[in-house]
């Protein structure tokens, strides 16, 4: 078993496929670091490979809000708190990533598109060990679609872990999404 593994993503918002990704990686390592990319919404850096990710409307949630969604979902799924950490992970600034996740950690990937391959190559070039959990699998769900469902009043609750749904509703984060998308 790998001692230290990590995953990363924007998690705008943390949905059921993100949870599967986290649990799939956690099953292969003793301790899991979850890196939240684009942690500072005010300083989004445009990625030519995936320009959508830098749009303000694609990033309604703060680092802290995403941190809480992930923490609550992993705890609800039965992952002990001492078995995971959640950190900022500014993938758009590769030269500083070692400040957040040590180079000794193994990066777990799910690859859906060119951006996934770009990230894989970036991390390999920095010296991270990588494990691809799956490659070119079609996404079953995407945060963009869930945010759109929130905007249009559709039932999005089944798309996210129950703890995430409660957190978003209890903190009126649906209003935040609606304001950004209108």
C-alpha positions, -999 to +999 in steps of 0.1 A: +000+000+000+012+035-008+021+056+022+009+090+010-013+096-020-031+127-033-059+137-056-067+172-068-095+191-085-115+224-084-145+206-068-169+234-076-190+216-060-180+183-046-202+157-062-207+119-061-180+112-088-155+133-069-163+111-038-157+080-059-124+094-071-113+102-035-124+068-021-107+050-050-075+067-043-078+063-005-083+026-010-047+025-024-029+047+002-027+050+040-031+088+040-048+109+014-042+145+006-070+162-013-057+192-032-081+220-041-071+237-073-078+273-081-079+280-043-079+318-048-109+327-070-097+363-073-065+353-090-077+327-115-051+319-142-064+311-176-054+276-188-054+275-226-060+237-225-092+243-205-102+280-205-136+273-189-119+265-155-108+302-151-143+318-156-157+334-125-191+317-131-173+283-130-159+290-096-186+302-072-173+285-040-144+297-019-116+274-008-131+272+027-166+262+013-150+235-009-128+224+021-159+219+042-178+200+014-149+176+010-143+172+048-180+165+055-184+140+025-153+120+035-163+118+071-198+108+061-183+081+039-164+066+069-129+079+062-113+087+096-102+124+099-067+114+107-065+095+073-069+126+051-058+162+047-072+190+025-048+216+011-047+243-015-032+230-047-026+257-073-020+234-103-018+265-125+014+274-107+034+241-110+067+255-097+052+259-062+032+227-058+058+210-037+049+235-010+015+219-006+021+182-014+055+166-009+072+151-040+072+118-022+034+115-025+017+096-054-008+114-075-040+096-084-057+107-116-089+103-135-085+115-170-114+128-191-099+152-216-068+171-227-066+190-195-063+157-176-033+147-198-018+182-193-020+178-155-006+143-156+024+155-177+030+185-154+031+164-123+053+137-139+078+164-150+079+177-114+089+143-102+056+131-087+048+094-091+014+090-108-013+064-109-041+067-134-073+053-119-091+055-152-085+071-186-110+085-211-140+073-191-170+095-199-180+117-170-212+106-154-217+140-139-200+174-139-201+203-115-211+227-143-243+207-149-251+206-112-246+244-108-270+248-138-295+225-121-293+247-090-300+278-112-330+262-129-345+248-097-340+211-108-334+184-082-296+182-078-295+166-044-290+131-057-259+142-075-239+151-044-232+133-011-259+140+015-235+159+037-226+182+008-263+188+000-270+197+037-239+220+038-249+239+006-285+243+016-278+251+053-254+278+043-276+292+015-248+286-011-275+280-038-281+318-037-244+323-044-246+300-074-277+317-088-262+352-084-230+341-103-249+324-131-276+349-138 
